[in-house]
Amino acid sequence: MIERGISQDRLDILWNLLAGVAFVFALQLVNLQVIRHSYYRGIAERNRTQVLAQSAPRGRIFTRDSAAVATNKPSFSLIYFPGEVKTPADMDRMARSLSHYMNIPLEELKAGLYRAVKRGAPVRLAENLSSRAMFYLSELKTMYSGIDIVVEARRYYPFGNYLSHLTGYIGKMDSAEWSVYSKERDYTLDSRVGKSGLEKMYERTLKGSDGGIYLEVDSRGRLSRILESRKWTPGSDIYLTIDSKMQSAAEEGLKRSHTGKGAVVALDPRTGALLALASMPDYDPNRFVSYSDERNDAGLKELPEFNVAVQGTYPPASTFKVITSIAGLESGRVDPAETFFCPGYYDAGSRVFKCWEKKGHGRMDLIRGLAKSCDVYYYNIGIRTGALNIEKYARLFRFGVPTGIPLPHEKSGNVFGPSKRAEKKSYWFIGDTLNLAIGQGETLVTPLQVASLISALANGGTFWRPYYVGHILNSAGQVTFRSVPERMASVTLKDSTWAMLREGLRDVVLEGTAQTVKVEGLDIFGKTGTAQNAQGKDHAWFMAYAQLPGGKPEVAVAVLVEHGLHGSSAAAPIARDVILAAFRDRLPSRSVPGSGAAGASPVGASTSAASAGGGGI
């Protein structure tokens, strides 16, 4: 009886254990089939399907007159879909055939093929294939199973170097960029992203939503069939404020200069909209999206990304004489009718300061002194006005501070004046005042700052924040952004001062140092400058604004030609071409030569104005 009782107890325990196991199994079954059904089904689906991502076309970039400066074109990528695992000999044979016809390193192709087999997933072996490679691949597809070609979108810059410093370029992500984009949708290690310019600043705007090919695979990871192909959504299009003809005139003008280096900036003085931005040397952004089987990496390390227009700093030279004039008139220390005699030099006692016109200008008042850019006249009124007053108005006209344009690495330049010397407990000498009065010495400005100066002179003292994006359209054609002009600062001057400035700047063009800029049917106001350069030949400056007779100023231009020697002969003709392009449809036909800046192509050649004779101005 005792043994039977023990056996019964053991049997009860066993039945209880079995019941417990059955209960746990039932709970797990409910968990799998009911509670977490969706979760595990998703895992199963992912094991059964794979996605081959297809990059969406980036948004396009247009000028304000609808010239496409960045767009897309069809691109063909070579994909390998692993099937039955091949022998190493088969893989090597396939890799050698592909390498022979595609000019891609053998080891790179072999690594891609083996990676596909190991992962059991399709791999992109090459992209941006040339027509030559496509021809051979069409034959190889019949010889090797698993090879296929996928159509994607490739970035394309139709006019090469045109507007390159503003447009920028794209390239493959580096590790730092991957750390930024890795958590975002539609980015993979193979994604191209903006590296500079608009391409980088508006990366997320230009980047669309990727599509993909959804593939069904078996338990071994082999491709069974293509389930579907999901269409991509293109990125948003950006419309710039840039005028394509003015930009062409600016770029062609700089290329024609004997140095081929410098910058041109054109602004709308009514809003601050950027109408042209040229910087030389430039580069072709297409070099970064060249065919993978026709590689050309030479020279990419020497890419000239330095944007002279916003990063280059130079003495403003005689363009600064406008500031000296304003300081003298506003302080009441200069009578515009008073004359000073220019014998070709100014004796400062310990040193003689020369005028650019060695034989001298004779008697000069303010209007003639500005028109002829007489250094001796400005030495005299500089001393009369005082360095502190000149420095004050240089700062009021926003020298020494960034313009606020939304571009990286903008330089602020430097205001040269006695206040900084006082901070350093250093002396200020009479020679410093003389240099300051004519824009030499330690004063430094960027071409964009000079453009902002002449723009403010054109509109009566308003400094707008320069901007270059007019509006943005999404893929549905809806406006998602539109720029609104932003006032940065204003300068208030006497009406008499504004009148004297307009008369003096007009005389610069009519009978002064920039007579080559005259255009029938336009009123142009300008100032030349030649900046002394201790490292080589002098730099050439010219700034101007223009309007139709009786109208208001519509365009303000600043031109710098590095080592151009004379503003009148090197920089002024470029500004003339840009102005001609701005008014191309509203001038008498004889004022705009047939092959001039009003050409139809965004990169068409512009007309060169006749060079001015002589003059270091």
Helices and strands as residue ranges (DSSP letters): H 2-30, I 31-35, H 37-48, E 49-54, E 61-62, E 68-80, H 88-102, H 106-119, E 123-126, H 131-143, E 147-156, H 164-167, E 170-172, H 175-181, E 192-194, H 197-201, H 203-206, E 211-217, E 223-230, E 237-240, H 244-256, E 262-267, E 274-280, G 285-289, G 300-302, H 308-311, G 317-320, H 321-331, E 340-342, E 345-347, E 352-354, E 362-364, H 366-371, H 375-385, H 387-396, H 418-423, H 430-437, H 447-459, E 462-464, E 469-473, E 479-482, E 487-490, H 495-510, G 515-517, E 523-531, E 539-547, E 555-561, I 567-571, H 572-582, G 589-591
